Amino acid sequence: MTTPRSYPRLDDRPVLLVHAAERGRALASRLAGKLPRFICTVAHTETAEIDGLSGAGATAELRRLTAAADTEALFHGRPLCMDGVPSNPNGAPGPVIITLAGLRMAGVDSVVVDAGLRVKPDAPTIQVADRWGDSIVTGRAVPHARALFERGLTLAEDLAGQADYLVLAESVPGGTTTALALLCGLGIDAWGKVSSSMPDNAHPLKGAVVRAALDVAGLTGVAGERPALDVAAAVGDPMQPFVAGLALGAHRRMPVLLAGGSQMAAVLALLVAVAREREVRLDLDQLGIATTGWVAHDPTADLAGLVAAIGEVPVLASDLDFSVSRHPPLRRYEQFLVKEGVGAGAAAIVAALKTGADAAQLLAAIEAVYEQIYGI
């Protein structure tokens, strides 16, 4: 367990500078007042079927609905396949309510990419794969990882059109476990450092599953020595290679914010590794990670340390405070439930940079979305 740290703020905005502070300040200054395109990549991984790994739904059946429900919420303003939004088993509503509020405040539309869903949403998506990910314990979780990466590269130009910058989000239940597997498979010491949607984080279970996966895949003892996309194919999830390809292709034209915590650290590690293998120069001034303060302050994880092991890419975090919310389920975020997902932290940062909204205004907008969805 890490000691909670304090981070400098971005002037008077509700944004924290978590890693590479000066580079983050410069990036935020460039993005202020600009209009991004928000792209959420959704996928299912059979890794999420392992009980105890994910808090994105109380049962395996509900976790299969999570990404579809998030997609429907982004398009319709509420899920159609379930009542309410995907929620933590301990009662905190899913982060898509934060995403909706932030995007609405900033006037940003969303695009959803289906990188392999088990349950299809009642909403339009761009489909880039016709199968979802297998469990990482098979050692062949995403055999089509290279095709997904190339598809991301190909789509980068189209998806980067008519925007000042890109925000690349995800909805993948079980994704912090696949993030741990990918990070470790790429040679990064991520043990005990990834975050979770649950307060106790389940590090022992995650570690046991990932060690078994690395062993089956033949990656034990050779971490960082295999081609990066081969590692993703063995122990990753479908979102990771697609978003890495999309980010690599798009960052040549505009800034790219990877919207998430541990999962986007894994995407960043994959992106950096592939760029190194292909001898592609990365412009780190064009890249950043955007997450929530709950992830940045998570006492059971270390996002800043993870990213520092990858490179001097800035990490920004939304400085939201739900402790004063009039809705008890929202206050549960302050107990480190849920923390992040569907680009929630990035959406709040986008709203703050675009409109100048403070933490109180963001909370009011989030509460309004929550009340609308639940009829309160």
Buried (B, 14 or more C-beta within 10 A) or exposed (E): EBEEEEBEEBEEBBBBBBBBBEBBBEBBEBBBEBBBBBBBBBBBBBBBBBEEBBBBBEEBEBBBBBBBBBBBBBBEEBBBBBEBBBBBBBEBBBBBBBBBBBBBBBEBEBBBBBBBBBBEBEBEBBEBBEBBBBBBBBBBBBEBBBBBBBBBBBBBEEBBEEBEBBBBBBBBBBBBBBBBBBBBBBBBEBBBBBBBBBBEBBBEBBBEBBBBBBEBBEBBEEBEEBEBBBBBBBBBBBBBBBBBBBBBBBBBBBBBBBBBBBBBBBBBBBBBBBBEEEEEEBEBBBBBBBBBBBBBBBEBBBBBBBBBBBBEBBBBBBBBBBEEBEBEBBBBBBBBBBBBBBBBBBBBBBBBBBBEBBBEBBBBBBBBBBEBBBEE
